[in-house]
């Protein structure tokens, strides 16, 4: 017999254990409904992130891309590596996606693949499945029609070297093709004059929106950002010092002009700019967009023995055992706890029986095997982020 009498652990003990696993207290507010559709769905966590290729021109010293994806011509759907679009569609279904954002690298470095991806997703999920794409390449105007016919709903141009004029023709072509067209830039703290000039330049462009993102300092760009003298704004964010303040001042200028108010910086009344400007913080991207996407995937893929935490992770108990013994263990655990076998799962790769947390708590001191509480991300690879041992044994 593997289990003796069941003494269990107190409810207080279980609550304390779960508190240890808690990480983020609250999710930021819902999106502004005046934002473009791509932003609204991203902030809801319902957009698949389709990394179409790692190839790019590499002219941006602030690129946050890690070495594991830079210049690697491979696709990822969210965190899942994909060899074909069937796997991309599987991941979209796993998170109940309402749309997709195509990124890279630069998707124009794999133009035909990007168009194929747009078509496949539209064919699979229908015309209402919203797709937006990022690029920094002022591509041939005739290609705008190709993207529109494939089903691209929205495109966001990143101005290299903050030079806007070389993009004017392709922005016009995309707008005329029926693609909602905008500009998206990181807010570099030392480019105040150039960024203010861009919003003036865009008065003559056929754009529907402009997005400013807080410049992030990451593992991928840390050395370059250090050379430019950028520091983190706080210890709890990846944002560069001064980026947020500059972005908000640019946003305030555009908002003041839209209502005919004096400019908050120089007091001058300016004509409306004709486009919506959104500012997105690094915290919102992490604690808002990504967390909501994880929650969404967790809700869609959760197993009966798992609990979805407030931190968008999946938590369960685990009893470690050999594969040839797991059936007898499951049978005996079921007999002694009353838990039906369908609420247990044997993970062949990890060599453990997964059970609800209360059951793991209950039998930890009664079994001759390692017992733990495990916390994983609800992603394709289910990355383990926490493991708490409930007894003195180890696998």
C-alpha positions as CSV (number, residue, x, y, z in Angstrom):
1,X,0.0,0.0,0.0
2,X,1.4,3.4,-1.0
3,X,-0.9,5.5,1.2
4,X,-1.6,5.2,4.9
5,X,-4.3,7.1,6.8
6,X,-5.2,10.5,5.4
7,X,-4.5,13.3,7.9
8,X,-4.4,16.1,5.3
9,X,-3.2,19.7,5.8
10,X,-5.3,22.5,7.1
11,X,-7.2,25.0,4.8
12,X,-5.0,27.7,6.3
13,X,-1.9,25.9,5.1
14,X,-3.3,25.6,1.6
15,X,-4.2,29.3,1.5
16,X,-0.7,30.3,2.6
17,X,0.8,28.0,0.0
18,X,-1.2,29.7,-2.8
19,X,-0.3,33.2,-1.5
20,X,3.3,32.3,-2.1
21,X,2.5,31.7,-5.7
22,X,0.7,35.0,-6.2
23,X,2.8,37.5,-8.2
24,X,0.8,40.4,-9.8
25,X,-2.0,42.1,-8.0
26,X,-4.2,43.5,-10.7
27,X,-4.6,43.8,-14.5
28,X,-4.6,47.3,-16.0
29,X,-7.8,48.9,-17.2
30,X,-9.7,47.9,-20.4
31,X,-8.6,49.4,-23.7
32,X,-9.9,52.8,-24.9
33,X,-12.5,52.1,-27.5
34,X,-11.2,55.0,-29.7
35,X,-8.1,52.9,-30.3
36,X,-7.7,51.0,-33.5
37,X,-9.2,47.5,-33.7
38,X,-5.7,45.9,-33.6
39,X,-4.9,47.6,-30.3
40,X,-8.3,46.8,-28.7
41,X,-7.9,43.1,-29.4
42,X,-4.3,43.0,-28.3
43,X,-5.2,44.7,-25.0
44,X,-8.0,42.1,-24.6
45,X,-5.5,39.4,-24.9
46,X,-7.4,37.9,-27.9
47,X,-4.8,38.4,-30.6
48,X,-2.5,35.6,-31.7
49,X,1.1,36.9,-32.1
50,X,2.4,35.5,-35.3
51,X,6.2,35.9,-35.6
52,X,6.6,35.3,-39.3
53,X,10.5,35.4,-39.6
54,X,13.5,36.6,-37.7
55,X,15.0,38.2,-40.8
56,X,15.3,42.0,-40.8
57,X,17.5,44.9,-42.0
58,X,18.8,45.4,-38.5
59,X,19.0,49.2,-38.6
60,X,17.3,49.8,-35.3
61,X,19.7,49.8,-32.3
62,X,16.8,49.5,-29.9
63,X,15.4,46.3,-31.3
64,X,14.4,44.1,-28.3
65,X,14.6,40.8,-30.2
66,X,16.6,38.1,-28.5
67,X,19.4,36.1,-30.0
68,X,17.1,33.1,-30.1
69,X,15.0,34.7,-32.8
70,X,17.2,37.3,-34.5
71,X,18.0,36.3,-38.1
72,X,16.3,32.9,-37.6
73,X,13.9,32.2,-40.4
74,X,11.3,30.3,-38.4
75,X,7.7,31.0,-37.4
76,X,6.3,31.2,-33.9
77,X,2.7,31.4,-33.0
78,X,2.7,33.1,-29.5
79,X,5.4,31.1,-27.7
80,X,5.0,28.0,-29.9
81,X,7.5,27.2,-32.7
82,X,5.6,26.3,-35.9
83,X,6.8,24.5,-39.0
84,X,3.6,25.2,-40.9
85,X,0.3,27.1,-40.8
86,X,-1.7,24.1,-39.6
87,X,0.3,24.5,-36.3
88,X,-0.3,28.2,-36.3
89,X,-4.1,27.6,-36.6
90,X,-3.9,25.0,-33.8
91,X,-2.4,27.7,-31.5
92,X,-5.0,30.2,-32.6
93,X,-7.7,27.8,-31.6
94,X,-6.0,26.9,-28.3
95,X,-6.3,30.6,-27.2
96,X,-9.7,31.2,-28.9
97,X,-8.0,34.1,-30.9
98,X,-10.2,36.8,-32.5
99,X,-7.3,38.0,-34.6
100,X,-3.6,38.0,-35.3
101,X,-0.7,40.4,-35.3
102,X,2.0,39.6,-37.8
103,X,5.5,40.6,-36.7
104,X,9.2,39.7,-36.9
105,X,12.0,40.6,-37.7
106,X,10.2,42.2,-40.6
107,X,7.2,40.4,-42.3
108,X,8.2,42.0,-45.6
109,X,11.4,40.0,-45.5
110,X,9.1,37.0,-46.0
111,X,6.4,38.7,-48.1
112,X,4.9,35.5,-49.7
113,X,4.8,33.7,-46.4
114,X,3.1,36.7,-44.8
115,X,0.4,36.8,-47.5
116,X,-0.1,33.0,-47.2
117,X,-0.5,33.3,-43.5
118,X,-3.1,36.1,-43.8
119,X,-5.1,34.0,-46.4
120,X,-4.9,30.8,-44.3
121,X,-6.1,32.6,-41.2
122,X,-9.0,34.3,-43.0
123,X,-10.0,31.1,-44.7
124,X,-10.0,29.3,-41.3
125,X,-11.6,31.8,-39.1
126,X,-13.6,34.1,-41.4
127,X,-13.6,37.7,-42.5
128,X,-14.1,39.0,-39.0
129,X,-10.8,37.6,-37.8
130,X,-8.8,40.8,-37.6
131,X,-5.2,40.8,-38.8
132,X,-2.7,43.6,-38.5
133,X,0.9,43.6,-39.6
134,X,4.1,45.6,-38.7
135,X,6.8,46.6,-41.1
136,X,9.6,49.2,-41.4
137,X,10.0,48.7,-45.2
138,X,8.5,51.2,-47.6
139,X,7.7,48.4,-50.0
140,X,6.4,48.6,-53.6
141,X,3.0,50.3,-53.9
142,X,1.5,47.6,-56.0
143,X,2.0,45.1,-53.2
144,X,-0.6,47.0,-51.1
145,X,-3.3,45.4,-53.3
146,X,-1.9,42.0,-52.7
147,X,-2.0,42.3,-49.0
148,X,-5.5,43.8,-49.1
149,X,-6.8,41.0,-51.3
150,X,-5.3,38.4,-48.9
151,X,-7.3,40.0,-46.1
152,X,-5.0,42.3,-44.2
153,X,-7.1,44.7,-42.2
154,X,-4.5,47.0,-40.7
155,X,-0.8,47.9,-41.2
156,X,1.6,49.8,-39.0
157,X,4.7,51.4,-40.4
158,X,7.8,51.9,-38.4
159,X,9.8,54.9,-39.7
160,X,13.5,54.0,-39.9
161,X,15.7,56.8,-38.7
162,X,12.5,58.7,-38.0
163,X,12.4,59.7,-41.6
164,X,8.7,59.9,-42.7
165,X,8.8,61.1,-46.4
166,X,10.0,57.8,-47.9
167,X,6.8,56.1,-46.5
168,X,4.3,58.6,-47.8
169,X,3.6,56.8,-51.1
170,X,3.2,53.3,-49.7
171,X,1.0,54.7,-46.9
172,X,-1.2,56.3,-49.5
173,X,-1.4,53.0,-51.5
174,X,-2.3,50.9,-48.4
175,X,-5.0,53.4,-47.4
176,X,-6.5,53.4,-51.0
177,X,-6.4,49.6,-51.0
178,X,-8.7,49.6,-48.0
179,X,-6.2,48.8,-45.3
180,X,-6.4,50.8,-42.1
181,X,-2.9,52.4,-42.1
182,X,-1.0,53.9,-39.2
183,X,2.4,54.6,-37.7
184,X,4.0,52.9,-34.7
185,X,7.2,54.0,-33.1
186,X,9.1,53.5,-29.8
187,X,9.5,56.8,-28.0
188,X,13.2,57.5,-27.8
189,X,13.9,60.0,-25.0
190,X,16.7,61.7,-27.0
191,X,14.5,62.2,-30.1
192,X,12.1,64.8,-28.9
193,X,12.5,67.2,-31.8
194,X,12.2,64.5,-34.4
195,X,9.1,62.9,-32.9
196,X,7.3,66.3,-32.6
197,X,8.2,66.9,-36.2
198,X,6.7,63.5,-37.2
199,X,3.3,64.4,-35.9
200,X,3.4,67.6,-38.0
201,X,4.5,65.6,-41.1
202,X,1.6,63.2,-40.6
203,X,-0.9,66.0,-41.2
204,X,-0.2,65.4,-44.9
205,X,-0.4,61.6,-44.7
206,X,-3.4,59.3,-45.1
207,X,-3.1,57.7,-41.6
208,X,-5.8,56.7,-39.2
209,X,-3.7,56.4,-36.1
210,X,-0.2,56.7,-34.5
211,X,1.0,54.5,-31.7
212,X,3.9,55.5,-29.4
213,X,5.4,52.7,-27.3
214,X,7.5,53.3,-24.2
215,X,11.1,52.4,-25.2
216,X,12.1,49.2,-23.5
217,X,15.5,48.1,-22.4
218,X,15.8,44.4,-22.8
219,X,18.5,41.7,-23.0
220,X,18.5,42.1,-26.7
221,X,19.3,45.8,-26.8
222,X,20.8,46.5,-23.4
223,X,24.4,47.2,-24.7
224,X,23.2,49.6,-27.3
225,X,20.9,51.4,-24.9
226,X,23.7,51.7,-22.4
227,X,25.9,53.3,-25.1
228,X,23.2,55.9,-25.6
229,X,23.0,56.6,-21.9
230,X,19.5,55.3,-21.3
231,X,18.7,54.0,-17.8
232,X,15.6,52.1,-16.6
233,X,12.9,54.5,-15.3
234,X,12.2,52.3,-12.3
235,X,13.2,49.0,-10.8
236,X,9.9,47.3,-11.8
237,X,9.7,48.3,-15.4
238,X,11.7,47.8,-18.6
239,X,10.9,51.3,-19.7
240,X,13.8,53.7,-20.5
241,X,13.9,56.8,-18.3
242,X,12.3,59.8,-20.0
243,X,10.4,57.8,-22.6
244,X,7.1,57.8,-20.9
245,X,7.2,61.6,-20.1
246,X,8.0,62.4,-23.7
247,X,5.3,60.1,-25.1
248,X,2.7,61.7,-22.8
249,X,3.7,65.2,-23.9
250,X,3.3,64.3,-27.6
251,X,-0.1,62.7,-26.9
252,X,-1.2,65.7,-24.9
253,X,-0.4,68.0,-27.8
254,X,-2.4,65.9,-30.3
255,X,-5.3,65.7,-27.8
256,X,-5.3,69.4,-27.2
257,X,-5.4,70.1,-30.9
258,X,-8.3,67.7,-31.4
259,X,-10.5,69.8,-29.0
260,X,-9.2,73.2,-30.0
261,X,-7.4,73.8,-26.7
262,X,-4.1,75.6,-26.3
263,X,-1.1,73.4,-26.5
264,X,0.0,72.3,-23.0
265,X,3.7,72.9,-23.9
266,X,3.8,76.3,-25.7
267,X,0.2,77.5,-25.4
268,X,-0.3,77.7,-29.2
269,X,-3.7,76.6,-30.6
270,X,-3.1,74.1,-33.4
271,X,-5.5,72.6,-36.0
272,X,-6.5,69.0,-35.3
273,X,-4.0,66.4,-36.5
274,X,-6.6,64.1,-38.1
275,X,-5.4,60.9,-36.4
276,X,-5.8,59.2,-33.1
277,X,-2.6,58.9,-31.0
278,X,-2.2,56.1,-28.4
279,X,0.6,55.7,-25.9
280,X,1.4,52.2,-24.6
281,X,3.6,51.6,-21.6
282,X,6.0,48.7,-21.1
283,X,4.1,47.6,-18.0
284,X,0.8,47.5,-19.9
285,X,2.4,45.3,-22.6
286,X,3.6,42.8,-20.0
287,X,0.9,43.0,-17.2
288,X,-1.9,43.8,-19.5
289,X,-1.7,42.4,-23.0
290,X,0.4,39.3,-22.3
291,X,-1.3,38.5,-19.1
292,X,-4.7,38.6,-20.7
293,X,-3.5,36.4,-23.5
294,X,-2.2,33.9,-21.0
295,X,-5.5,34.0,-19.1
296,X,-7.4,33.4,-22.3
297,X,-5.3,30.4,-23.3
298,X,-5.5,29.1,-19.8
299,X,-9.2,29.2,-19.8
300,X,-9.4,27.4,-23.1
301,X,-6.9,24.6,-22.3
302,X,-7.2,24.1,-18.6
303,X,-7.5,20.4,-17.4
304,X,-9.8,19.2,-14.7
305,X,-7.0,18.8,-12.1
306,X,-5.7,22.3,-12.7
307,X,-6.4,25.7,-11.2
308,X,-6.0,29.0,-13.2
309,X,-4.4,31.5,-10.9
310,X,-4.9,35.3,-10.9
311,X,-1.4,35.5,-12.3
312,X,-2.5,33.7,-15.5
313,X,-0.7,30.5,-14.6
314,X,-1.9,26.9,-14.1
315,X,-1.4,25.3,-10.7
316,X,-1.7,21.6,-9.8
317,X,-0.3,19.0,-7.5
318,X,2.2,16.3,-8.6
319,X,3.2,12.9,-7.3
320,X,6.5,11.7,-8.9
321,X,6.6,8.0,-9.8
322,X,7.8,5.6,-12.5
323,X,5.8,5.1,-15.6
324,X,5.2,1.4,-14.9
325,X,3.7,2.2,-11.6
326,X,1.5,5.2,-12.4
327,X,-1.7,3.2,-13.1
328,X,-1.6,1.5,-9.7
329,X,-0.8,4.8,-8.0
330,X,-3.8,6.5,-9.7
331,X,-6.1,3.6,-8.7
332,X,-4.9,3.8,-5.1
333,X,-5.1,7.6,-4.9
334,X,-8.6,7.4,-6.2
335,X,-9.6,4.7,-3.6
336,X,-8.2,6.6,-0.6
337,X,-9.3,10.1,-1.6
338,X,-12.4,9.5,-3.6
339,X,-11.0,11.5,-6.5
340,X,-12.1,10.0,-9.8
341,X,-9.2,8.9,-12.1
342,X,-10.4,11.4,-14.8
343,X,-9.1,14.2,-12.5
344,X,-5.6,12.8,-12.6
345,X,-3.1,12.9,-15.5
346,X,0.2,11.1,-15.9
347,X,2.9,13.2,-17.5
348,X,5.2,10.7,-19.2
349,X,8.0,13.3,-19.9
350,X,8.1,14.6,-16.3
351,X,7.4,11.2,-14.7
352,X,4.6,12.6,-12.4
353,X,0.9,12.1,-11.7
354,X,-0.8,15.5,-11.8
355,X,-3.7,16.0,-9.4
356,X,-5.6,18.9,-7.8
357,X,-3.7,20.9,-5.3
358,X,-5.9,19.8,-2.3
359,X,-5.2,16.2,-3.0
360,X,-1.5,16.7,-3.2
361,X,-1.7,18.6,0.2
362,X,-3.8,15.8,1.6
363,X,-1.4,12.9,0.8
364,X,2.0,14.5,0.9
365,X,2.9,13.1,4.3
366,X,1.3,9.7,3.6
367,X,3.1,8.6,0.5
368,X,6.6,7.2,-0.1
369,X,7.1,9.5,-3.1
370,X,8.0,13.1,-3.8
371,X,5.0,15.4,-3.8
372,X,4.9,19.0,-5.0
373,X,2.8,21.9,-6.1
374,X,3.7,22.9,-9.6
375,X,3.0,26.2,-11.4
376,X,3.3,26.5,-15.2
377,X,2.5,29.0,-17.9
378,X,-0.5,28.1,-20.0
379,X,1.6,28.1,-23.2
380,X,2.3,25.3,-25.6
381,X,5.5,24.3,-23.8
382,X,4.0,24.8,-20.3
383,X,7.1,26.5,-18.9
384,X,7.5,25.6,-15.2
385,X,7.8,28.8,-13.1
386,X,7.4,27.5,-9.6
387,X,7.8,24.2,-7.7
388,X,7.0,23.9,-4.0
389,X,7.9,20.6,-2.4
390,X,5.3,19.3,0.1
391,X,7.5,16.6,1.7
392,X,11.2,15.8,2.2
393,X,11.5,13.3,-0.7
394,X,12.9,14.3,-4.1
395,X,12.7,12.6,-7.5
